[in-house]
Structure formats: C-alpha cells, structure tokens
C-alpha cells in the first residue's frame, strides 16, 4: 500500500541514517516503529500481520 506522510526533514534524515546503519529499508524501520507504538500504547496482543511480503 502506498501512503504519503509529512515527516520533518531532520526526523527523516535520522530515520534514513538508522535504516542504512542497520542495513534495512526505511519502510521496515517505520513499520517496526508503528507496531511498537500500537503494542505499547494500545496494548495490542500482537502486531497486525504484514501483507506486503
């Protein structure tokens, strides 16, 4: 699924640097972060399945 987000330039640069350092895509990093927030804040039992693969 394609999605357009407005992310501050500085935050995006940090995320890209972390993704590159970990040899992962920016998409993977953002997905992991979103799942973490949903699990933590909303106490989901398990993360939603990813149907992108």
Secondary structure, 3 states (H helix, E strand, C coil): CCCCCCCCHHHHHHHHHHHHHCCCCHHHHHHHHHHHHHHHHHCCCCCCCCCCC
